[in-house]
Amino acid sequence: MAILDELVAAVGAGNVLTGAETAAHVRDWMGKYHGSPLAVVRPGSTAEVAACVRAAAAAGVPVVPIGGNTGLVGGTMSVGGLMVSLERMNRIREVRPAARLVIAEAGVVLQRLHEAAEAAGLYFPLWFGARGSAMLGGVLSTNAGGSNVLRYGSTRGLCLGLEVVLADGRVLNLMSELHKDNSGYDLKQLFIGAEGTLGIITAAVMKLVPLPLAHATAMVSARGLPQALDLLNRMQAATGGRVEAFEFMPANYSRRLAEVRPDLGLPFGHIPEVTILIEAATTVETEARPGPDGAVPLVALLEGVLAEMLAAGLIDDAVLARNEEQRAVMWARREAAAQIAVGMEPAVDTDVCLPLDRVEAFLRAAEARLDVLDPGCRQLTVAHLGDGNLHFTVFPTRNDPALKDAVMDAVEDVVQALGGSFSAEHGIGLSKLPSMRRRKDPVALDVMRAVKAALDPKGVMNPGKVIPAPG
Ligand SMILES: Cc1cc2nc3c(=O)[nH]c(=O)nc-3n(C[C@H](O)[C@H](O)[C@H](O)COP(=O)(O)OP(=O)(O)OC[C@H]3O[C@@H](n4cnc5c(N)ncnc54)[C@H](O)[C@@H]3O)c2cc1C
């Protein structure tokens, strides 16, 4: 085919994969989507990405960008399209400690950004379980969140500049290093969270922050969610907003964790209704240096808040991490979330966001709705509670598509009534299209379609994702 010859000319024969050679790219992390693309190409530069996009556009072949393929909504699924893998665009161009920024290509794996920042005495504060595979272009395109959003914001807030190959092959250079630039529309924000539907991100300028010198980490058994929020707010006040993570594991999560990962143990002798993983961090030397009694002041501060709440009967128990090893075990319990859900089928995954003080109301109302809709169905929840973001997974009693859709609809109803969103951090891809159609403001959908039509009039870029077809 002419297009394959053009691609070979653009990136070299070894970087145009077809048939069985595409096996490593076509199956998503969950094993839920399995594509059959025309080819997978691996360009090594922005010019090569542009050449691939031009060749595909001329042949009317859809273009599907792919990073680490850890996305959870089917965004990289392709049948007959050209998958453009950014894996060879993996150079960290510059780390500039004085300006607190890093300039990197889209195929740089998140963990390498962490390592490069740390080597410069700094921190790249985007942190989640898939950090060993997810790539910069992918996290930007999904506007990924994770465990540190509470303190540092999501990917969107960490980006200063972008380079994007547009659907017609032109390169949009928005590689600003500026913290202020009011010269018209902030175009980079259009491409962040667009899941590859508007262009291919090839490079970015990202912010770095000071590297924490010490962490205070604890697992806490709270009386209920209001008391857990009280803990969060007390620690924020006590530390000047230095809580970095505030994760919620209800009893259904702890029970499943104990079954699947008994090696990780549980923090308490019983399984509490509300287990919280709280972590604060400091970059202040005097808060990080152990005193004469060996205690790290930040840890002592958390201990003091916990003791106060224990005495007031607001929490039942708490365990502090006394060293890095204990801290790692606490995080392993939280980051086992994806692993412990694997194999539990049929499942309806949700990724919802609520105002923090309505999370409890959501859980009560959703469980009540589900008891009526599908008596006997089970749930598994884990949450970035500090952001109001819950991964509330329902396991219906039968693998019936109509029932699964009714479950999703019921959860969306409750979320909407409480002022929440059906999509917090994983994006829309293919799997959330029905929710997008049902729940997104129709005017907002019209505006999205207008933006898409303006930037990609031939519908080349990742078609069929994010925006539901009209009607
Ligand atoms: C174990 C695990 C834990 C996770 N935890 C979290 C979490 O806590 N918080 C969170 O937010 N997410 C989490 N995720 C999902 C997260 O969204 C993805 O891991 C990540 O952001 C996607 O990066 P990727 O490189 O794998 O992108 P991919 O999966 O390859 O792609 C994702 C989407 O972006 C598009 N895309 C990829 N690269 C580009 C590019 N260069 N230009 C334009 N479009 C592009 C793709 O077409 C697709 O639509 C988790 C996933 C796993 C497997």
The ligand as an SDF file (V2000), in Angstrom:
LIG
                    3D

 53 58  0  0  0  0  0  0  0  0999 V2000
   -2.1080    0.7510   37.7020 C   0  0  0  0  0  0  0  0  0  0  0  0
   -2.6560    2.0470   37.1730 C   0  0  0  0  0  0  0  0  0  0  0  0
   -2.8870    3.0990   38.0390 C   0  0  0  0  0  0  0  0  0  0  0  0
   -3.3790    4.3140   37.5420 C   0  0  0  0  0  0  0  0  0  0  0  0
   -3.5980    5.3200   38.4390 N   0  0  0  0  0  0  0  0  0  0  0  0
   -4.0270    6.5050   37.9760 C   0  0  0  0  0  0  0  0  0  0  0  0
   -4.2270    7.5870   38.8840 C   0  0  0  0  0  0  0  0  0  0  0  0
   -4.0630    7.4590   40.0990 O   0  0  0  0  0  0  0  0  0  0  0  0
   -4.6190    8.7620   38.3630 N   0  0  0  0  0  0  0  0  0  0  0  0
   -4.8280    8.9300   37.0180 C   0  0  0  0  0  0  0  0  0  0  0  0
   -5.1660   10.0310   36.5880 O   0  0  0  0  0  0  0  0  0  0  0  0
   -4.6910    7.9230   36.1610 N   0  0  0  0  0  0  0  0  0  0  0  0
   -4.2920    6.7200   36.5920 C   0  0  0  0  0  0  0  0  0  0  0  0
   -4.1340    5.7010   35.7000 N   0  0  0  0  0  0  0  0  0  0  0  0
   -4.4920    5.9270   34.2720 C   0  0  0  0  0  0  0  0  0  0  0  0
   -3.6930    7.0070   33.5790 C   0  0  0  0  0  0  0  0  0  0  0  0
   -4.5840    7.8590   32.8720 O   0  0  0  0  0  0  0  0  0  0  0  0
   -2.7570    6.5530   32.5650 C   0  0  0  0  0  0  0  0  0  0  0  0
   -1.9340    5.6610   33.2280 O   0  0  0  0  0  0  0  0  0  0  0  0
   -1.8560    7.6560   31.9250 C   0  0  0  0  0  0  0  0  0  0  0  0
   -2.2280    8.9750   32.1980 O   0  0  0  0  0  0  0  0  0  0  0  0
   -1.8580    7.5180   30.4290 C   0  0  0  0  0  0  0  0  0  0  0  0
   -0.5400    7.6120   29.9770 O   0  0  0  0  0  0  0  0  0  0  0  0
   -0.0370    6.6350   28.8240 P   0  0  0  0  0  0  0  0  0  0  0  0
    1.2740    7.1360   28.3720 O   0  0  0  0  0  0  0  0  0  0  0  0
   -0.0970    5.2340   29.2580 O   0  0  0  0  0  0  0  0  0  0  0  0
   -1.1240    6.9300   27.6910 O   0  0  0  0  0  0  0  0  0  0  0  0
   -1.8890    5.9280   26.7390 P   0  0  0  0  0  0  0  0  0  0  0  0
   -2.6680    4.9490   27.5250 O   0  0  0  0  0  0  0  0  0  0  0  0
   -0.9540    5.4040   25.7390 O   0  0  0  0  0  0  0  0  0  0  0  0
   -2.8960    6.9330   26.0240 O   0  0  0  0  0  0  0  0  0  0  0  0
   -3.9350    7.5430   26.7420 C   0  0  0  0  0  0  0  0  0  0  0  0
   -4.7070    8.4960   25.8130 C   0  0  0  0  0  0  0  0  0  0  0  0
   -3.8710    9.5870   25.4320 O   0  0  0  0  0  0  0  0  0  0  0  0
   -3.6640    9.5970   24.0120 C   0  0  0  0  0  0  0  0  0  0  0  0
   -2.2490    9.9080   23.8300 N   0  0  0  0  0  0  0  0  0  0  0  0
   -1.1700    9.2230   24.2770 C   0  0  0  0  0  0  0  0  0  0  0  0
   -0.0410    9.8720   23.9640 N   0  0  0  0  0  0  0  0  0  0  0  0
   -0.4030   10.9860   23.2930 C   0  0  0  0  0  0  0  0  0  0  0  0
    0.3130   12.0630   22.7080 C   0  0  0  0  0  0  0  0  0  0  0  0
    1.6430   12.1240   22.7390 N   0  0  0  0  0  0  0  0  0  0  0  0
   -0.3890   13.0530   22.0980 N   0  0  0  0  0  0  0  0  0  0  0  0
   -1.7390   13.0140   22.0460 C   0  0  0  0  0  0  0  0  0  0  0  0
   -2.4640   12.0200   22.5740 N   0  0  0  0  0  0  0  0  0  0  0  0
   -1.8030   11.0230   23.2090 C   0  0  0  0  0  0  0  0  0  0  0  0
   -4.0590    8.2170   23.5240 C   0  0  0  0  0  0  0  0  0  0  0  0
   -4.5300    8.2500   22.1870 O   0  0  0  0  0  0  0  0  0  0  0  0
   -5.1570    7.8480   24.5090 C   0  0  0  0  0  0  0  0  0  0  0  0
   -6.3610    8.4410   24.1130 O   0  0  0  0  0  0  0  0  0  0  0  0
   -3.6590    4.4730   36.1690 C   0  0  0  0  0  0  0  0  0  0  0  0
   -3.4260    3.3990   35.2900 C   0  0  0  0  0  0  0  0  0  0  0  0
   -2.9380    2.2000   35.7800 C   0  0  0  0  0  0  0  0  0  0  0  0
   -2.7070    1.0890   34.8170 C   0  0  0  0  0  0  0  0  0  0  0  0
  1  2  1  0
  2  3  1  0
  2 52  2  0
  3  4  2  0
  4  5  1  0
  4 50  1  0
  5  6  2  0
  6  7  1  0
  6 13  1  0
  7  8  2  0
  7  9  1  0
  9 10  1  0
 10 11  2  0
 10 12  1  0
 12 13  2  0
 13 14  1  0
 14 15  1  0
 14 50  1  0
 15 16  1  0
 16 17  1  0
 16 18  1  0
 18 19  1  0
 18 20  1  0
 20 21  1  0
 20 22  1  0
 22 23  1  0
 23 24  1  0
 24 25  2  0
 24 26  1  0
 24 27  1  0
 27 28  1  0
 28 29  2  0
 28 30  1  0
 28 31  1  0
 31 32  1  0
 32 33  1  0
 33 34  1  0
 33 48  1  0
 34 35  1  0
 35 36  1  0
 35 46  1  0
 36 37  1  0
 36 45  1  0
 37 38  2  0
 38 39  1  0
 39 40  1  0
 39 45  2  0
 40 41  1  0
 40 42  2  0
 42 43  1  0
 43 44  2  0
 44 45  1  0
 46 47  1  0
 46 48  1  0
 48 49  1  0
 50 51  2  0
 51 52  1  0
 52 53  1  0
M  END
$$$$
